[in-house]
């Protein structure tokens, strides 16, 4: 449930875990730090937490402090009848809904692949002669291809269908109208060669608008960037008539691309800016599209590299803390760019100078160098421009 994997899903999951740790509490108190505090109301962080604890009361404290470990910090307290703290817990929402304690260097979910980088994946394809998606099946089992990813594809299509059927103004106070349906209707009037931008945009807008409304979406890799991959896959499926089997295999490859970034850098907008969200989503979609269109593993890697490279330095500055401006439009533009990257890579032999792994490292360094004002705080960038006359 949107609108944010790190600000909504992560805190909700943390609240559930803490409730299990301290079910005897007569009240709870949760202090939100850094980005969670500054943009939490627009991201529905408080509602996500309070809903879990209901009917037990929960007080939310919005702190201006921030941890050097990660910007998305939470401090949970379980209170007894006297109001004293009987159990506490500090945890961080590190992106994509994943949680991590400061004392734990390992991710919440163990890395189950022997390969750690895109270079490792490419070496595996060259050694075995298999495509990238086959590694996912080999490591995670047949169920990932026959059951899990088909379910994800169904959920993506459902989000697009809901978004295309819904009109009106998005919640949050910006009076931002939904545009997905209008884009689709107008694009259908154009020639096929001219309609692609409109159709890709309408599908991306549909999912992103559902997310902004707090609807159910597939994090790919985050809620704020959830429209890019579904839009590209839906376009290739519905408009270009590629089979569901091809789409499912492309989803597996997209997952590998996203996890390379998540394992070696970050997909948290609060930590590295929107390059870690929209940039990674575009890379996942570009790689997936390249595979569907017949690209080699090297061409898939090149498409993903270009998609991420040309989002380097992208800030995360949501207006009023809502996942709407510029987030929704960025999903549409990234979907169009993903297709362009796929087609560009298919015109080459896949060899190039800067590897995807090097861009991932650069993205992490760039993200840490970006001023905190521009990393999901609503204190700089478009937010301040919006407030000015």
N, C-alpha and C positions, 0 to 999 in steps of 0.2 A: 504494500500500500504506500503510495507516494505521500508527500512530494520529494522526500530525500532519503537515500539509503543510509547516509552517515548521520543525518540529523533527525530522522524519523524511525527508520527500521532499527538502526543500531541502538538508540536509546530505549525503544520498546523492548527489544530483546534483552537488554541489560536489566530493565525493570523486572522482566519475567524471571530472570536468573536470581536477582536479589530477593524477589518475593519468595522463591523456593528456599533461599538461604535463611530468610527471617520471616516465616509465616506467622509467627506469634506477635508481630508488631501491632500496636494499636494505632500507630500513625507512621508515616514515612516523610523524610525530608531529603530532597535531591538538589544539590548545588551544581549548576551548569557553568562551565568555564569557557573562555575563549570564544571561538566561533559558534559553539553551541549556545552560548549566552547572547551573542550579538545578533544572530539570525534565527534563533530558535523559535520565536513566536511566529515568524513568517513560514518556517518549515514545520510548524505544528509539533515541535519537540515536546512542549509541556503537555499537550493533549495526549500524545502517544504514551507518555509515562503515566500520567494520572489515570488514564483509562485502564491500564494494567492493574493498578492498585485498588481501583474501586471495588467495594464501597468504602474501603479503608481510606481515610483522608491522607492527602499527600501535598506537602508544601514545596513549591518550586522557588529556588533562590537563583537569581540571575547575577552571577559574579563577573566583575570586570577583569579579574585575574586570568592568567593563562599559564599553562604548563609548558616547559621547554621540551617535554617528551613528545607531546602532540597537542594541537590546538583544540581538539574535541574531547575535553575532559569532563567526567561526571563523578560526583561524590555522593554515594547513597548512604543514608542513615535510617536505621530502624529504631523507632522510639517506643519506650514502654509507657505504662499508665502515668508515670510521673513526668513524662516528657524527656527523660534521659535517653541518651543513645546507648542501645544495647548491642548493636552490631553495625559495622560500617564497611564500605567497599569503594575503592577508587578504580575506575575503569575508563578506557578510551575507545571512542568510535573511530576506527582508522580508515574507513572507506568501504563502500560496497555493502554496508551493514555488518562488517566484521568488527569484533571487539578484541581488545588486548589490554592486559595488565602491564603496568610499567616494569614490574619485576620479571616479566616473561618476554624473552626475546623472540620466541617462536610465535607464528601466526595461530589464530584460533583453530583453523583447519590445517592439518598437516599437509606438507607438500609431498605428493605421492609419486611424482615423476622423477626418474633418474636424471632427466635433463633439466637444466636450470635456465637456459637461454635459448634464443632463437637459433643461434649458431649450433647449439646442441641438437635442436630439432632438425635442422637442415642436414647435419651429419647423419642423423638417424635415417632420414629419407634416402640419402645417397647410399648408405650402407645396405639398407634393406630393400630399396626399390619401391617402397610403399609411399602413398600420399600422407600428408600430415594428419588427416582425420583418422587414419588407421591407428595411429599411436594412441589416440584417445580411447578407441575401442579396445586396444590391446591392454592398456593400463587399467582402465575403469570398467571393462567388461562389456558384453553385448547389450546389457540393459541400458547403457548410456545412449546407444544408438536406436534401440528398438522402443524404449519407453520414455526415459527422462527428456531427451532433447525433442522428441515429437510433442511431448506435453508443453515444453517451453515454446515451441513454434505455434501450437494452438493458442496459448495464452497471448502471444504477441499478436496474432491475427485477431483475437477477440478484442484486444485493446484498440487496434486500428478500427475495427468495425464499430465499436462503441463511440470512438472519437469522431468518426465520419458521420454518425447519425445524430450527434448532439450539437445544439446551438446554445447561444446565451453568453452570459458574462461569467468569467472565472472568479472564484471567491478570492478574497484578500484585500479588496479596497482599491485596486488600480483600475477597475472597470474595464478590464482587458477582454475584448470579445474573442470567442473561439473563431478560428479561420479555416480549419481543416476542410469542412464540407464545401465552403465557397471556393477554396483553391481547387478541389477535385472537380467541381461542376464547371469551373472556367477552363481548367486544363483539358477536360473532355471535348471542348469545342475546337481545340487546336489540332493541327496535324501531329502525327505520332512523333516526328522528329522534334517538334517544338513543344510538345506536351510533357516531356520527361521531367523538367525542372518542377513544373507545377504538380505532377503526380507524386514525385518523390517528396516534395515539400508537404503535400497534403497528408501523406501517410505519416511522415515524421511529426507534423503538427498534431495529428490525431492522437498519437500516443503521448506526446509531451503535454498536451492539454488535459488528457485524462490524468496524467501524473500530477499536474498542477492543482487539480481538483481533489487530490487525495485518492484517486482511483487505483485499481490494481494493475500493475505493470511488471515486466520482467527487467530486473536490473542488468544493464548491458553496457558498460560495467557498473553504472550507478543509476539511480532514479533520475537524476538531473540530465543524464545523457541517454535516457532509455529509448528515445525515438529513432536514433540513427540506424542501428542494425535492423530493427524490424522494418523500417521504411525501405531499405535497400533490398532486403530479402523478399518483402511483399511485392515490390516492383518487379523483381526478377521472376517471381512465381506467377503473379496475376497478370502482369503485362507482357512478360517475355515467355511465359509458359514453361518455365523450368520445373522439373518434378520436385515433389516433396522430398524424395530420397536425396536429391542433390542439395536441397535446402538444409536438411538435417546434417549431412556431412559438412556443409559449410559452417553450420553452427558450431560443430565440434572444433573446426579450425579456428573460428573466431574466439572460442573459449581459450585455446592455447595462446593466442596472441594477447588476450586480455590478462591472462595469468602470468605471462612473462613480465608485463609491466607491474602487476600487483606484487609479484615476488621480488622484483629487483628495484622497484621505485615506489610509486604510490598512485592510487586512483582517487585520492581524497582532495577535493577542491580546497578544503581548509588548509591542507599541507602544501600542495604544489600548484594551486590555481586550477582554472578550468581546462588547461592542457591535459591534466590527468583524468578528466572526465570526458569532455567532448573530443579531445585529441585522441584518447584511447578508443573511444567508441567509433570514431572515424577510421582508425587503424584496423579495428576488428571487422568493420563493415567492408573496408577496401579489400582486406585479405579474403574475406568470405566471397565477395563478388568475383574476385580474380579466379578463385577456385571454380566457382560455378561456370564461369566463362571459358574454362579450359586451361587456365594458367598453371605453370609448373610451380613447385615449392619455392624456387628462387624468385619467380615473378610475384608470388603471394607475399613473400618477405619484402620485396621492393615496394609493392603497393602499400603495405602496412607502414613501412618506413617513411614513405612520402606523406602519408596521411598524418602521421604523428609529427614529423619534422615541420610541417607547415602550420602546425598549431602551437609550436614552441612559444612560450611566453604569454599565452592567453590567460588573462586574469579572470578571477571569479568575484564578481561584484554585483550580486543580485539586488535589484531595486527593492527596498523595504524588506529585504530578507525573504522575498517570495521567489519561488522557482518558476519565474515567468519572464521577466525582462532582465537580461537578454537571453535567458536559457532556452525558451521555446524556439525562437528564431534560429538559434545556434544549432539546434538539432536538425532543422531543415537544411541549412547551408552545409552542415557536415555530411548529410546524406548525399547531397549533390556532389560534394567534393570526393566522397568515397568512391562513387562511380567513376569520376574523372581519373582518380588515382589508379583504379583497376584497369581502365582502358589504356592509360599511359603505360603502365607496366607491361601490358600485353603487346605493346609495340616494340618492346625491348627484349633482350635475351635474359633479363633478370639480374645481370651483373651491374654493380654500381659501387661507388667509392665509400659512402657512409652507410654502415650497417644499421639494421633496426636496433640491435643491442646498444650501439653507441648513441643512438638518438634517445633511447630509454634513459641511459645514464645522464645525458645532457638535460633531458627533461627534469630529472630529479634535482640536479644542480641548479638549473634555472628556476625551478619552483621554490627552492630554499632561498634563492637570491631575490625573488620578488618581495617587495615590501609587504608586510602583513596586512596593510590597508587593502591590498588587492587580492587577498586570499580568503574569501567568504566571510567577510566581517561586516559588510554593508557600511563601511566607513570611508570608502574611497571609490574612485572611478565613476561609473554610471550612476551609482547611488547618489553621490554628492552633486553630480550634474543635474540629476532629476529634481533635486530639492532647490536648485537655484532658479531664480526668475528668468 
